[in-house]
Amino acid sequence: MSAADLLVIILDLILRHIPIVYEEQFQFVQSISVCNIHAVLLYAATDCSVWFTVTFTFDRFVAICCQKLKSKYCSEKTSSVVLATVTVLSCFKNIFWYFMLSGRYWLMNEPWFCYLTAGVRNSRIWVTIEFLHNILTPGIPFMVILLLNALTVRHILVSSRGRRRLRAHRRGESRRDTEMESRRKSIILLLVISGNFILLWAVLMVYSIWARMYDLGYEPFYLPWLLLELGFMLQLLSCCTNTAIYAVTQTQFREQLKNALKYPFTTIVKFIQ
């Protein structure tokens, strides 16, 4: 998740804006077909970021709700296979951007960073393909995450009631239930990451689907251009906050961070002594 989010920040927030900010210095890119390759890499990294969030949610669901499957599924080997599969499928899925966009940058401060010809923009085939792209990312991940979260929360609540009733009949046992505390922390982390993802992606998803419906001739209501700019900003923000939330909420990470902050002072104290 962290690697995919970092790639999105580099490819979208940094590399996409360099030819726009330094227009005169990057005039040569208009004669080189690099923007369509950039688009494939960018959208593949974005898909990885989204679907890694889905796989993280599914991993937590299995770890909490499926104890029999947990020992087989929750392993480094399975994680490697899942991550590799998602990465390969994301790259293949976004190859069509290479043919849809032109190879030169559109040197204006607009969300579209590659020049899009009028023939492609007005083609129903390409509009339909892009509409399906927006459904697959992030439309379907929205539904999958909400479903898995609902099942996980339901399992946690049912298990909590059962454990409380069972522990109520046992005397002399500590009231602190470390197992339920661990599950509670996991579900809080899961809900924060998935909720953050859904909220920050919602604006861009709604605008993208509306824009494609508009291109297909269906005009349900008017959405201002500012909403698209806001959607892009929030989508990029989600790539920053997910990694930060996941890191800060981990006990081991916090301990390592405390040790790193204390290290200069402990070194000085040892030197003085």
Secondary structure as GFF3:
##gff-version 3
##sequence-region A 1 273
A	DSSP	alpha_helix	2	8	.	.	.	ID=ss1
A	DSSP	pi_helix	9	14	.	.	.	ID=ss2
A	DSSP	alpha_helix	18	21	.	.	.	ID=ss3
A	DSSP	three_ten_helix	24	31	.	.	.	ID=ss4
A	DSSP	alpha_helix	35	65	.	.	.	ID=ss5
A	DSSP	alpha_helix	67	73	.	.	.	ID=ss6
A	DSSP	alpha_helix	76	93	.	.	.	ID=ss7
A	DSSP	alpha_helix	96	100	.	.	.	ID=ss8
A	DSSP	alpha_helix	118	121	.	.	.	ID=ss9
A	DSSP	alpha_helix	124	134	.	.	.	ID=ss10
A	DSSP	pi_helix	135	139	.	.	.	ID=ss11
A	DSSP	alpha_helix	140	168	.	.	.	ID=ss12
A	DSSP	alpha_helix	178	215	.	.	.	ID=ss13
A	DSSP	alpha_helix	225	248	.	.	.	ID=ss14
A	DSSP	alpha_helix	251	272	.	.	.	ID=ss15
###
